């Protein structure tokens, strides 16, 4: 996992301004603390910051390849971030096709794959990745992003027929022609919580879409998708060998009477998840797992621990981590997203699986520390976060990075398997809007100043975007109403809601020099479950039925059957009190137009209420006021409405 960046210009020589690519590359130092590299040539300068994970000695970047017709001339230059999980199989195939390798790195596999297949290399790659590949002979840049958008990749066209790209917007801002600017459309994207693809908060800066490419050459910019979710008949709709299926059903503890299609689907989920876990455990550096005590992380950690013992012997122990807050056991109160205290379940799961389990406990003072909060805002390049849940994750990743370079996470299981309340909530099922706007009590991200609200008209923006989002959902002819709606909700969750979770995890982990992998984003698994009938997905009447059945015997009974629980938030009144003080300070300062953006009359009750009575949904408004103030201070953006 690394930081990538570059500047292409056909009308001036980027080599004449070496400080620009140096500063663009340096802006990504936290993503790649192990090494730095820059390549300079006519029309292009390419930068890279490396976090060494596979082949630490041989995978230096930018990586180059010569022109076959002119062996002493560099033709292809690659700056790459991520992991290709099928790189061993691709290496063997490319060797069979006549390619020679000088390193063990997956980076070189990507480079040789491009030499063999050109842009069609995307059809062969499996993993999480973002990369830029410059063809010096054709004077052409190819930008590529993985199918689910696990790894970020931003770009912006600049005056004079040029383009800059990078893993994060901060790298683009190091170019003198790309300044931090925000317009009305960007504010709608940020505060509308629609989590669109392509457009960003920043004016002129776009993302390469998940499953997409962008090509920049002398003819301009061309974007296309090489992958998207498709509606297909379920791969296991036809019952197979009944005796085999029922034997598997008995093995998972779900009963011999289970319908054949359900049992076959459970087996299909288990095999795909095992395959993803095996592939994503590979690294030449220490690996650990996030173990919250929920179903998703427990099943994944168990599979990883089993595979580690296969590879390293029966005494091998996977290190696992969870986060908690001081006095959480005594002070926990449920809310719309949380039904119980995670720590006892995480500890039980660790004992059951046999991990070396570590608990990181945070206190209110640490969570409120201005330095930590600013680091989070800068890592995200955005004022839209989730307060203490971001700060705690940032601090947790810092502790994990002391001992490991790679961590595996259960992120995306709720989107894949239907774990969120909106998959069953009658109001969300019937609503004509994004379901998370109802369930999370977070309709507008932050109370906006009335004049700004009139300008942005976020409600209309959300309605228009929702209609466009539904139009993009694929369907099969003859779907029942229940199947039709389930497909809509899964598609919205996988292509929109998941995006902000992956951004959060990537930015906060990479800010600590930690690579986080997400096996539930394996596209084979995602496609398989997306096309399972709703009756199969919900066969036991609960959330994540297929995952629970596939993970039977991998987790203790208490974890298998506990309700869905969101990432933990502190319930300590000292935190609420300190947050109220920070919000008052931000509003009182009145600097950088914060008073033009925030509706203080709506915020006043959140400031006046006793700290122990401050509800999570209202507290989130204060979190975002504080983050907005920090963001304005750091970026000093030009805001044009």
Secondary structure, 3 states (H helix, E strand, C coil): CEEEEEEEECCCCHHHHHHHHHHHHHCCHHHCECEEEEEEECCEEEEEEECCCCCCCCCCCCEEEEECCEEEEEEEEEEEEEEECCHHHHHHHHHHCCCCCCCCCHHHHHHHHHHHHHHHHHHCCCEEEEEEEEECCCCEEEEEECCCCCCCCEEEEECCCEEEEECCHHHHHCCCCCCCEEEHHHHHHHHHCCCCCCECCCCCCEECCCCEEEEEECCEEEEEECCCCCCCCCCCCCCCCHHHHHHHHHHCCCCCCCCHHHHHHHHHHHHHHHHHHHHHCCCCCCEEEECCCCHHHHHHHHHHHHHHHHHHCCCCCCEEEEEEECCHHHHCCCCCCCCCCCHHHHHHHHHHHCCEEEEEEECHHHHHCHHHHHHHHHHHCCCCCCCHHHHHHHHHHHHHHCCCCEEECCCCHHHHHCCCHHHCCHHHHHCCCCCHHHHCCCCCCCCECHHHHHHHCHHHHHHHHHHHHHHCCCCCCCCCHHHHHHHHHHHHHHHHHHHHHHHHHHHHHHCCCCEEECHHHCHHHHHHHHCCCHHHHCCCCCCCHHHHHHCCCCCCHHHHCCCCCCCCCCCCHHHHHHHHHHHHHHHHHCCCCHHHHECHHHHHHHHHCCHHHCCHHHHHHHHHHHHHHHHHHHHCCEEEC
